[in-house]
Amino acid sequence: MKLDNVRLAPKLWGSIVGLLGAMLLVSVWAQHQAGRVMDRTLESMASFENRITLAVQWKGATETTGERVLASNATPDPDLTTLFDGRVKAGIAGISAIQAKVLELATTPADKKALERVASERSNVLALNKQAREIKQGGDGAAFKTFIESKYLAAIGSYVDSLEAFVQLQQSQRDAARQEAQAARTQANVLAWLTQGIVFVLGLVLSFLLVRSIARPLHRAVELSDAIAGGNLTVSAHDDRQDEFGHLLRTVSQMAARLRSLVAEVRSGVDSMSNASVEIATGNHDLSARTEQTAANLQQTAASMEELTATVTQSADTARQANQLASTAAQAATRGGEVVAQVVESMQHITNSSRKIADIIGVIDGIAFQTNILALNAAVEAARAGEQGRGFAVVASEVRGLAQRSAEAAKEIKNLIGASVNTVETGSGQVAQAGQTMDEIVASVRRVSDLIGEITASSNEQRDGIGQVNQAVSNLDQMTQQNAALVEESAAAAASLRDQAQRLSEVVSVFNVGHTPASPAPAPRPAAARVAAAAPARVPAAAAPRAPQSPAAKVARPAPAAPKLHAPKPAAAPAPATSAPKAAKGSDDDWESF
């Protein structure tokens, strides 16, 4: 398995744990070796010290016992001899015990050989001690002295020398063991240092491999990061490592690719935003001009609406006066109808009276005819009477003349009364027709009064509606003024956005994303062309100077019909500009309608 394919955590933990484990093993092994050496050294030193101590005690006891033997053999006092003999026996028993212990501790051939010599010398001394006691008991003082000086002291010296030799042997063995332990310790230390050195070298090699496996991809990642930080987004890294660094390199490459795509999109967006900001700036300039023109038109409209309001108010007042006059006329027509009815009734009475008069005149005409006949008869009778009847004949002739004139007058009156009756009848018919006409006039006047009332109500409603429209136009004018200010602010913001977009484009241009086609900057239309494109909607308002217009002209001005306006809604969407001609399609022409 390649080291590059091992993940970083197992790699670091394996290295650290391996090094720590190796160091721990070396330390434990070194401690164990040192302990073993120390234990063996202490054990050996204790054994040697014990044997040396026993040998020294043996030597001292031997020398003491020898001196006591000499003192026991030399003293003439039996009590002292007995005392010394007891102590000598005790010393010999102690020496035997010491010898047994030393024999138990002796393990090397040299120790055994030295002990054999000591035992031999001791046996020799014990034998000589027995001989010396026998010589003393024989009473030969000179022989005893000679024996002591020639043999016994020499044997004691040889015995002590053998013990001294054994002590020196133990000391030399102790020194040798100490040197051996020191050498073993030195060897163990050297081996421990050598093992630690090997572990250190292995640690260095492993650290080198680990550092190289970490530093190389990190260096590559740093190079990629520096390149990306420097704006070069075309860099990439292809690595088959399966650890975190391989993942890091692949991630950095993917990040560079994503940043490259993102910066390319941002650059494209910045170019589009720059183009849009230019369009917005130009559009806002046009919109500002049209808004100002619209504000002027709205001011004219407001003035016209005020004049129209005054006209409608005057019309409403006139309609109210006409309504009052129509009411008065209706009342007068009603009264006239009543008078005509009375006249018709009077004409009917006159017709009846004329007919009665005609009947009476007929009676008078009959009476005049009869009178004429009677006068004729009287004249005839007077003519018969002659002279007596001449006066009577004259009276009869006068009566007949009067009767004829009365008949003629009655006939004329009858004719006149007939003509008058006919005239009265004709007048009655005409008065009846006049009554019907007056009734129709009264009904018409009432209808006219109702219509004028409706006209008055409509005029009041129109006045109220025009007042609301005037208020709405005033609010619209105020909002248009505010919109003009907002358009100015929007134009300033668009200019700032254009500058920021240019700045952002300069900032984004630092990044190298490879070959990307740059979007061309839009060629802004001249302001004159844009204004000319929008001019048809503004010519009627701009052509005439602001001056008071006649009410007829104001009424004739086309205005969009609107329902009753109770209050202008700020959030309402602007009405579609149906009066303005539609501009041609295009990115610049989207601003041509307001």
C-alpha positions as CSV (number, residue, x, y, z in Angstrom):
1,M,0.0,0.0,0.0
2,K,1.4,3.4,-1.0
3,L,1.9,5.9,1.7
4,D,0.2,8.6,-0.5
5,N,-3.0,6.5,-0.4
6,V,-3.1,6.4,3.4
7,R,-5.3,9.0,5.0
8,L,-3.6,11.8,7.0
9,A,-5.1,10.9,10.4
10,P,-4.0,7.2,10.3
11,K,-0.7,8.3,8.8
12,L,0.0,10.8,11.6
13,W,-1.4,8.6,14.3
14,G,0.5,5.6,12.9
15,S,3.8,7.6,12.8
16,I,3.3,9.1,16.2
17,V,2.1,5.9,17.9
18,G,4.9,3.9,16.1
19,L,7.6,6.3,17.3
20,L,6.1,6.5,20.8
21,G,5.7,2.7,20.9
22,A,9.2,2.2,19.6
23,M,10.6,4.7,22.2
24,L,8.5,3.1,24.9
25,L,9.7,-0.4,23.9
26,V,13.3,0.8,23.9
27,S,12.8,2.6,27.2
28,V,11.2,-0.5,28.7
29,W,13.8,-2.8,27.3
30,A,16.6,-0.4,28.5
31,Q,15.0,-0.2,31.9
32,H,14.6,-4.0,32.0
33,Q,18.2,-4.5,31.0
34,A,19.4,-2.0,33.5
35,G,17.3,-3.6,36.1
36,R,18.6,-7.0,35.3
37,V,22.2,-5.7,35.4
38,M,21.4,-3.9,38.6
39,D,19.8,-6.9,40.1
40,R,22.6,-9.2,39.1
41,T,25.1,-6.7,40.3
42,L,23.4,-6.2,43.6
43,E,23.0,-9.9,44.0
44,S,26.6,-10.5,43.1
45,M,27.8,-7.7,45.3
46,A,25.7,-8.9,48.2
47,S,27.0,-12.4,47.7
48,F,30.6,-11.2,47.5
49,E,30.1,-8.8,50.4
50,N,28.6,-11.6,52.5
51,R,31.5,-14.0,51.7
52,I,34.0,-11.3,52.3
53,T,32.3,-10.5,55.6
54,L,32.2,-14.1,56.6
55,A,35.9,-14.6,55.4
56,V,36.9,-11.5,57.5
57,Q,35.0,-12.8,60.4
58,W,36.5,-16.2,59.8
59,K,39.9,-14.7,59.7
60,G,39.3,-12.6,62.9
61,A,37.9,-15.5,64.7
62,T,40.8,-17.6,63.6
63,E,43.3,-15.1,64.8
64,T,41.4,-14.7,68.1
65,T,41.2,-18.4,68.5
66,G,44.9,-18.8,67.7
67,E,45.8,-16.2,70.3
68,R,43.5,-17.8,72.8
69,V,45.1,-21.2,72.0
70,L,48.5,-19.6,72.6
71,A,47.3,-17.9,75.7
72,S,45.8,-21.2,77.0
73,N,48.9,-23.1,76.3
74,A,51.1,-20.3,77.7
75,T,49.3,-19.6,81.0
76,P,50.1,-21.8,84.0
77,D,46.8,-21.0,85.6
78,P,44.4,-23.9,85.2
79,D,41.4,-21.6,85.5
80,L,42.6,-19.4,82.7
81,T,43.4,-22.5,80.7
82,T,40.0,-23.8,81.3
83,L,38.5,-20.3,80.4
84,F,40.6,-20.1,77.2
85,D,39.9,-23.6,76.3
86,G,36.1,-23.0,76.5
87,R,36.4,-19.9,74.4
88,V,38.7,-21.7,71.9
89,K,36.0,-24.4,71.6
90,A,33.4,-21.8,71.1
91,G,35.6,-20.1,68.6
92,I,36.2,-23.3,66.7
93,A,32.5,-24.0,66.7
94,G,31.8,-20.5,65.4
95,I,34.5,-20.9,62.8
96,S,33.0,-24.2,61.7
97,A,29.6,-22.5,61.3
98,I,31.2,-19.7,59.4
99,Q,33.0,-22.2,57.2
100,A,29.8,-24.1,56.5
101,K,28.1,-20.8,55.5
102,V,31.1,-19.9,53.3
103,L,31.0,-23.3,51.7
104,E,27.3,-22.9,50.9
105,L,28.1,-19.5,49.3
106,A,31.1,-20.8,47.3
107,T,30.0,-21.5,43.7
108,T,33.0,-20.9,41.6
109,P,35.9,-23.4,41.3
110,A,38.4,-20.8,42.5
111,D,36.3,-20.3,45.6
112,K,36.1,-24.0,46.2
113,K,39.8,-24.4,45.6
114,A,40.6,-21.5,48.0
115,L,38.3,-23.0,50.6
116,E,39.9,-26.4,50.2
117,R,43.2,-24.7,51.0
118,V,41.7,-22.9,53.9
119,A,40.1,-26.1,55.1
120,S,43.4,-27.9,54.7
121,E,45.2,-25.2,56.6
122,R,42.6,-25.2,59.3
123,S,42.8,-29.0,59.7
124,N,46.6,-28.6,59.9
125,V,46.2,-25.9,62.6
126,L,43.7,-28.1,64.5
127,A,46.0,-31.0,64.4
128,L,49.0,-28.9,65.6
129,N,46.7,-27.4,68.3
130,K,46.1,-31.0,69.5
131,Q,49.8,-31.8,69.4
132,A,50.6,-28.6,71.3
133,R,48.0,-29.5,74.0
134,E,49.6,-32.9,74.3
135,I,53.1,-31.5,74.5
136,K,51.9,-29.0,77.2
137,Q,50.2,-31.7,79.1
138,G,53.6,-33.7,78.9
139,G,55.1,-30.8,80.8
140,D,58.0,-30.2,78.4
141,G,58.0,-26.4,78.3
142,A,60.9,-26.0,75.9
143,A,59.5,-28.5,73.5
144,F,56.1,-26.7,73.7
145,K,57.8,-23.4,73.1
146,T,59.8,-24.8,70.2
147,F,56.7,-26.4,68.8
148,I,54.7,-23.3,69.1
149,E,57.3,-21.1,67.5
150,S,58.4,-23.4,64.8
151,K,55.2,-25.1,63.7
152,Y,52.1,-23.8,65.3
153,L,52.7,-20.1,64.6
154,A,53.8,-20.9,61.0
155,A,50.6,-23.0,60.6
156,I,48.5,-20.2,62.1
157,G,50.2,-17.8,59.7
158,S,49.6,-20.0,56.7
159,Y,46.0,-20.5,57.9
160,V,45.5,-16.8,58.2
161,D,47.2,-16.2,54.9
162,S,44.9,-18.7,53.2
163,L,42.0,-16.8,54.7
164,E,43.5,-13.5,53.5
165,A,44.0,-15.1,50.1
166,F,40.3,-16.1,50.1
167,V,39.3,-12.6,51.2
168,Q,41.5,-11.1,48.4
169,L,40.0,-13.6,46.0
170,Q,36.5,-12.6,47.0
171,Q,37.5,-8.9,46.7
172,S,39.1,-9.5,43.3
173,Q,36.0,-11.4,42.2
174,R,33.8,-8.6,43.7
175,D,35.9,-6.0,41.7
176,A,35.7,-8.2,38.6
177,A,31.9,-8.6,39.1
178,R,31.6,-4.8,39.6
179,Q,33.6,-4.2,36.5
180,E,31.6,-6.8,34.7
181,A,28.4,-5.2,35.9
182,Q,29.7,-1.8,34.9
183,A,30.6,-3.3,31.5
184,A,27.2,-4.8,31.2
185,R,25.6,-1.6,32.2
186,T,27.8,0.2,29.7
187,Q,26.9,-2.4,27.1
188,A,23.2,-2.0,28.0
189,N,23.5,1.8,27.8
190,V,25.3,1.5,24.5
191,L,22.7,-0.9,23.2
192,A,19.9,1.3,24.4
193,W,21.5,4.4,22.8
194,L,22.1,2.3,19.7
195,T,18.5,1.2,19.7
196,Q,17.3,4.7,20.3
197,G,19.6,5.9,17.6
198,I,18.1,3.3,15.2
199,V,14.6,4.4,16.4
200,F,15.6,8.0,15.9
201,V,16.9,7.3,12.4
202,L,13.8,5.3,11.6
203,G,11.8,8.2,13.1
204,L,13.8,10.7,10.9
205,V,13.2,8.5,7.8
206,L,9.6,8.1,8.6
207,S,9.3,11.8,9.5
208,F,11.0,12.7,6.2
209,L,8.7,10.5,4.3
210,L,5.7,11.8,6.2
211,V,6.8,15.4,5.8
212,R,7.5,14.9,2.2
213,S,4.1,13.3,1.7
214,I,2.6,16.3,3.5
215,A,4.8,19.1,2.3
216,R,4.7,18.3,-1.4
217,P,0.9,18.3,-1.8
218,L,0.8,21.3,0.6
219,H,3.3,23.1,-1.5
220,R,1.3,22.2,-4.6
221,A,-1.9,23.4,-2.8
222,V,-0.1,26.6,-1.7
223,E,1.0,27.2,-5.3
224,L,-2.6,26.6,-6.5
225,S,-3.9,28.9,-3.8
226,D,-1.3,31.6,-4.6
227,A,-2.2,31.3,-8.3
228,I,-5.9,31.6,-7.5
229,A,-5.2,34.5,-5.1
230,G,-3.2,36.1,-7.9
231,G,-6.3,35.8,-10.1
232,N,-5.2,32.9,-12.3
233,L,-8.2,30.6,-12.3
234,T,-6.9,28.4,-15.1
235,V,-4.7,26.3,-12.8
236,S,-5.6,22.7,-12.0
237,A,-4.0,19.8,-10.2
238,H,-4.3,16.1,-11.2
239,D,-3.3,13.8,-8.4
240,D,-4.2,10.2,-7.8
241,R,-3.6,10.4,-4.0
242,Q,-6.4,9.0,-1.9
243,D,-5.6,10.9,1.3
244,E,-6.8,14.3,2.5
245,F,-4.1,16.1,0.5
246,G,-5.3,14.4,-2.7
247,H,-8.8,15.4,-1.8
248,L,-7.6,18.9,-1.0
249,L,-5.8,19.3,-4.4
250,R,-8.9,18.0,-6.2
251,T,-11.1,20.3,-4.1
252,V,-8.8,23.2,-4.9
253,S,-8.9,22.3,-8.6
254,Q,-12.7,22.0,-8.4
255,M,-12.8,25.3,-6.5
256,A,-10.7,27.0,-9.2
257,A,-13.0,25.5,-11.9
258,R,-16.1,26.7,-10.0
259,L,-14.5,30.1,-9.4
260,R,-13.5,30.2,-13.0
261,S,-17.1,29.5,-14.0
262,L,-18.4,31.8,-11.4
263,V,-16.1,34.7,-12.3
264,A,-16.9,34.1,-16.0
265,E,-20.6,34.3,-15.1
266,V,-19.9,37.3,-12.8
267,R,-17.9,39.0,-15.6
268,S,-20.7,38.3,-18.0
269,G,-23.2,39.6,-15.4
270,V,-21.0,42.6,-14.8
271,D,-20.9,43.3,-18.5
272,S,-24.7,42.9,-18.7
273,M,-25.1,45.0,-15.6
274,S,-22.8,47.6,-17.1
275,N,-24.9,47.6,-20.3
276,A,-28.1,47.6,-18.3
277,S,-26.8,50.4,-16.1
278,V,-26.0,52.4,-19.3
279,E,-29.5,51.7,-20.6
280,I,-31.0,52.5,-17.2
281,A,-29.1,55.8,-17.1
282,T,-30.2,56.8,-20.6
283,G,-33.7,55.5,-19.9
284,N,-33.8,57.4,-16.7
285,H,-32.7,60.5,-18.5
286,D,-35.5,60.1,-21.0
287,L,-37.9,59.2,-18.3
288,S,-36.8,62.3,-16.3
289,A,-37.5,64.5,-19.4
290,R,-40.8,62.8,-20.0
291,T,-41.7,63.0,-16.4
292,E,-41.0,66.7,-16.3
293,Q,-43.1,67.1,-19.5
294,T,-45.8,65.0,-17.9
295,A,-45.6,67.1,-14.8
296,A,-46.0,70.2,-17.0
297,N,-48.9,68.5,-18.8
298,L,-50.5,67.6,-15.5
299,Q,-50.1,71.2,-14.3
300,Q,-51.9,72.3,-17.5
301,T,-54.5,69.5,-16.9
302,A,-54.9,70.6,-13.3
303,A,-55.5,74.2,-14.5
304,S,-57.9,73.0,-17.2
305,M,-59.6,70.8,-14.6
306,E,-59.9,73.8,-12.3
307,E,-61.5,75.8,-15.1
308,L,-63.7,72.9,-16.0
309,T,-64.7,72.6,-12.4
310,A,-65.6,76.3,-12.4
311,T,-67.5,75.8,-15.6
312,V,-69.3,72.7,-14.3
313,T,-70.0,74.6,-11.1
314,Q,-71.5,77.5,-13.1
315,S,-73.5,75.0,-15.2
316,A,-74.7,73.4,-12.0
317,D,-75.7,76.8,-10.6
318,T,-77.4,77.7,-14.0
319,A,-79.1,74.3,-14.0
320,R,-80.2,74.9,-10.4
321,Q,-81.6,78.3,-11.5
322,A,-83.2,76.7,-14.5
323,N,-84.7,74.1,-12.2
324,Q,-86.1,76.8,-10.0
325,L,-87.4,78.7,-13.1
326,A,-88.9,75.4,-14.4
327,S,-90.6,74.9,-11.1
328,T,-91.9,78.4,-11.2
329,A,-93.0,77.9,-14.9
330,A,-94.6,74.6,-13.9
331,Q,-96.5,76.3,-11.1
332,A,-97.5,79.1,-13.5
333,A,-98.6,76.6,-16.1
334,T,-100.6,74.8,-13.5
335,R,-102.2,78.0,-12.5
336,G,-102.8,78.8,-16.2
337,G,-104.3,75.4,-16.6
338,E,-106.6,76.1,-13.7
339,V,-107.5,79.5,-15.2
340,V,-108.1,78.0,-18.6
341,A,-110.3,75.4,-17.0
342,Q,-112.2,78.2,-15.3
343,V,-112.3,80.0,-18.7
344,V,-113.6,76.9,-20.4
345,E,-116.3,76.6,-17.7
346,S,-117.1,80.3,-18.1
347,M,-117.3,79.9,-21.9
348,Q,-119.6,77.0,-21.3
349,H,-121.8,79.2,-19.2
350,I,-121.6,81.9,-21.8
351,T,-122.6,79.4,-24.5
352,N,-125.6,78.3,-22.4
353,S,-126.5,81.9,-21.8
354,S,-126.1,82.7,-25.5
355,R,-128.4,79.8,-26.3
356,K,-130.9,81.1,-23.8
357,I,-130.6,84.6,-25.3
358,A,-131.1,83.1,-28.8
359,D,-134.2,81.4,-27.5
360,I,-135.4,84.7,-26.0
361,I,-134.6,86.6,-29.2
362,G,-136.6,83.9,-31.1
363,V,-139.4,84.6,-28.7
364,I,-139.0,88.3,-29.3
365,D,-138.8,87.7,-33.1
366,G,-142.0,85.8,-32.8
367,I,-143.6,88.5,-30.7
368,A,-142.4,91.1,-33.4
369,F,-143.9,89.0,-36.1
370,Q,-147.1,88.7,-34.3
371,T,-147.0,92.4,-33.5
372,N,-146.4,93.1,-37.2
373,I,-149.3,90.9,-38.1
374,L,-151.4,92.6,-35.4
375,A,-150.2,96.0,-36.7
376,L,-151.1,94.9,-40.2
377,N,-154.4,93.7,-39.0
378,A,-154.8,97.0,-37.1
379,A,-153.9,98.9,-40.3
380,V,-156.3,96.9,-42.3
381,E,-158.9,97.5,-39.7
382,A,-157.9,101.3,-39.6
383,A,-158.2,101.4,-43.3
384,R,-161.6,100.0,-43.0
385,A,-162.4,102.5,-40.3
386,G,-161.4,105.5,-42.6
387,E,-160.8,108.7,-40.9
388,Q,-161.5,107.4,-37.4
389,G,-159.0,104.9,-37.9
390,R,-156.4,107.1,-39.6
391,G,-154.7,107.9,-36.3
392,F,-154.9,104.3,-35.3
393,A,-153.6,103.4,-38.7
394,V,-150.7,105.8,-38.2
395,V,-150.1,104.2,-34.8
396,A,-150.5,100.8,-36.3
397,S,-148.1,101.8,-39.1
398,E,-145.6,103.0,-36.5
399,V,-146.1,99.9,-34.4
400,R,-145.7,97.9,-37.6
401,G,-142.6,99.8,-38.4
402,L,-141.3,99.3,-34.9
403,A,-142.3,95.6,-35.1
404,Q,-140.5,95.4,-38.4
405,R,-137.4,97.1,-37.0
406,S,-137.7,95.0,-33.8
407,A,-138.0,91.9,-36.1
408,E,-135.0,93.1,-38.1
409,A,-133.1,94.0,-34.9
410,A,-134.1,90.6,-33.4
411,K,-133.0,89.0,-36.5
412,E,-129.7,90.8,-36.5
413,I,-129.4,90.0,-32.7
414,K,-130.3,86.4,-33.5
415,N,-127.7,86.4,-36.2
416,L,-125.2,88.0,-33.9
417,I,-126.2,85.7,-31.1
418,G,-125.8,82.8,-33.5
419,A,-122.5,84.0,-34.6
420,S,-121.6,84.6,-31.0
421,V,-122.8,81.2,-30.0
422,N,-120.8,79.7,-32.9
423,T,-117.8,81.8,-31.8
424,V,-118.3,80.9,-28.2
425,E,-118.6,77.2,-29.2
426,T,-115.5,77.6,-31.3
427,G,-113.8,79.5,-28.4
428,S,-114.9,76.8,-26.0
429,G,-113.4,74.2,-28.3
430,Q,-110.3,76.3,-28.5
431,V,-110.3,76.9,-24.8
432,A,-110.7,73.1,-24.3
433,Q,-107.8,72.5,-26.6
434,A,-105.9,75.3,-24.8
435,G,-106.8,73.5,-21.5
436,Q,-105.5,70.2,-23.0
437,T,-102.5,72.1,-24.3
438,M,-101.9,73.7,-20.9
439,D,-102.2,70.2,-19.3
440,E,-99.6,69.0,-21.8
441,I,-97.5,72.1,-21.1
442,V,-97.8,71.5,-17.3
443,A,-96.8,67.8,-17.8
444,S,-93.9,68.9,-20.1
445,V,-92.9,71.6,-17.7
446,R,-92.9,69.0,-14.9
447,R,-90.9,66.6,-17.1
448,V,-88.5,69.5,-17.9
449,S,-88.3,70.3,-14.2
450,D,-87.5,66.7,-13.5
451,L,-85.0,66.6,-16.3
452,I,-83.5,69.9,-15.0
453,G,-83.4,68.4,-11.5
454,E,-81.7,65.3,-12.9
455,I,-79.3,67.6,-14.8
456,T,-78.7,69.5,-11.6
457,A,-78.0,66.3,-9.7
458,S,-75.8,65.1,-12.6
459,S,-74.1,68.5,-12.6
460,N,-73.5,68.2,-8.9
461,E,-72.2,64.7,-9.3
462,Q,-70.0,65.9,-12.2
463,R,-68.8,68.7,-10.1
464,D,-68.0,66.3,-7.3
465,G,-66.4,63.9,-9.7
466,I,-64.4,66.6,-11.4
467,G,-63.4,67.8,-8.0
468,Q,-62.2,64.3,-7.2
469,V,-60.5,64.1,-10.6
470,N,-59.0,67.5,-9.9
471,Q,-57.8,66.3,-6.6
472,A,-56.5,63.1,-8.2
473,V,-54.8,65.2,-10.9
474,S,-53.3,67.3,-8.2
475,N,-52.1,64.2,-6.3
476,L,-50.9,62.8,-9.6
477,D,-49.1,66.1,-10.3
478,Q,-47.6,65.9,-6.8
479,M,-46.7,62.2,-7.3
480,T,-45.3,63.1,-10.7
481,Q,-43.1,65.8,-9.1
482,Q,-42.0,63.2,-6.6
483,N,-41.5,60.7,-9.4
484,A,-39.4,63.3,-11.2
485,A,-37.3,63.7,-8.0
486,L,-37.1,59.9,-7.7
487,V,-36.2,59.6,-11.4
488,E,-33.4,62.1,-10.8
489,E,-32.3,60.0,-7.8
490,S,-32.6,56.9,-9.9
491,A,-30.6,58.5,-12.6
492,A,-27.9,59.3,-10.1
493,A,-28.1,55.8,-8.7
494,A,-27.9,54.4,-12.2
495,A,-24.8,56.5,-12.9
496,S,-23.4,55.3,-9.6
497,L,-24.4,51.7,-10.6
498,R,-22.6,52.2,-13.9
499,D,-19.5,53.4,-12.2
500,Q,-19.7,50.6,-9.7
501,A,-20.3,48.1,-12.5
502,Q,-17.2,49.5,-14.3
503,R,-15.2,49.3,-11.1
504,L,-16.5,45.7,-10.6
505,S,-15.6,44.9,-14.2
506,E,-12.1,46.2,-13.5
507,V,-11.9,44.2,-10.3
508,V,-13.2,41.0,-12.0
509,S,-10.8,41.5,-15.0
510,V,-8.0,40.7,-12.6
511,F,-9.0,37.0,-12.7
512,N,-7.7,35.0,-15.6
513,V,-10.5,32.6,-16.7
514,G,-9.0,31.6,-20.0
515,H,-10.5,32.6,-23.4
516,T,-14.0,34.1,-22.9
517,P,-15.7,36.3,-25.5
518,A,-16.1,39.8,-24.1
519,S,-19.6,41.2,-24.5
520,P,-19.5,44.4,-26.5
521,A,-20.5,47.6,-24.7
522,P,-23.8,49.0,-26.0
523,A,-23.7,52.0,-28.1
524,P,-26.1,54.4,-26.3
525,R,-28.6,56.1,-28.5
526,P,-28.3,59.9,-28.8
527,A,-30.5,61.8,-26.5
528,A,-32.0,63.7,-29.4
529,A,-33.1,60.4,-31.1
530,R,-34.6,59.2,-27.9
531,V,-36.4,62.4,-27.3
532,A,-37.6,62.4,-30.9
533,A,-38.9,58.9,-30.5
534,A,-40.9,60.0,-27.5
535,A,-41.8,63.4,-29.0
536,P,-45.3,62.4,-30.5
537,A,-46.6,61.9,-27.0
538,R,-45.4,65.3,-25.9
539,V,-46.0,67.5,-28.9
540,P,-49.6,68.5,-28.0
541,A,-48.5,69.6,-24.6
542,A,-45.3,71.2,-25.6
543,A,-46.6,73.0,-28.7
544,A,-48.9,75.4,-27.0
545,P,-47.7,77.7,-24.3
546,R,-49.4,77.6,-21.0
547,A,-52.2,80.1,-21.2
548,P,-55.8,80.1,-20.0
549,Q,-58.1,78.3,-22.5
550,S,-61.7,78.7,-23.2
551,P,-64.1,76.3,-21.5
552,A,-65.0,74.9,-24.8
553,A,-61.4,74.1,-25.6
554,K,-60.9,72.5,-22.2
555,V,-64.0,70.4,-22.6
556,A,-62.9,69.4,-26.1
557,R,-59.5,68.2,-24.8
558,P,-59.5,64.4,-24.8
559,A,-59.1,62.9,-21.3
560,P,-59.2,59.3,-20.2
561,A,-62.6,58.4,-18.7
562,A,-62.2,57.3,-15.1
563,P,-64.7,56.1,-12.6
564,K,-65.5,58.0,-9.4
565,L,-62.3,58.6,-7.5
566,H,-62.6,58.6,-3.8
567,A,-58.9,58.9,-3.0
568,P,-55.8,58.4,-5.0
569,K,-54.0,55.1,-4.2
570,P,-50.3,55.5,-4.1
571,A,-49.7,51.8,-4.7
572,A,-52.0,51.7,-7.8
573,A,-50.3,50.6,-11.0
574,P,-50.0,53.3,-13.6
575,A,-52.6,53.2,-16.3
576,P,-51.4,52.0,-19.6
577,A,-50.5,54.9,-21.9
578,T,-53.0,54.3,-24.6
579,S,-52.8,57.9,-25.8
580,A,-49.1,57.6,-26.6
581,P,-48.0,55.7,-29.7
582,K,-46.3,52.4,-29.1
583,A,-42.6,52.5,-29.6
584,A,-40.8,49.9,-31.7
585,K,-39.4,46.8,-30.0
586,G,-35.9,46.9,-28.7
587,S,-33.9,47.2,-25.5
588,D,-33.7,51.0,-25.8
589,D,-37.4,51.4,-26.9
590,D,-38.6,49.8,-23.7
591,W,-38.2,53.3,-22.2
592,E,-40.2,55.1,-24.9
593,S,-43.6,54.7,-23.1
594,F,-44.4,56.1,-19.7
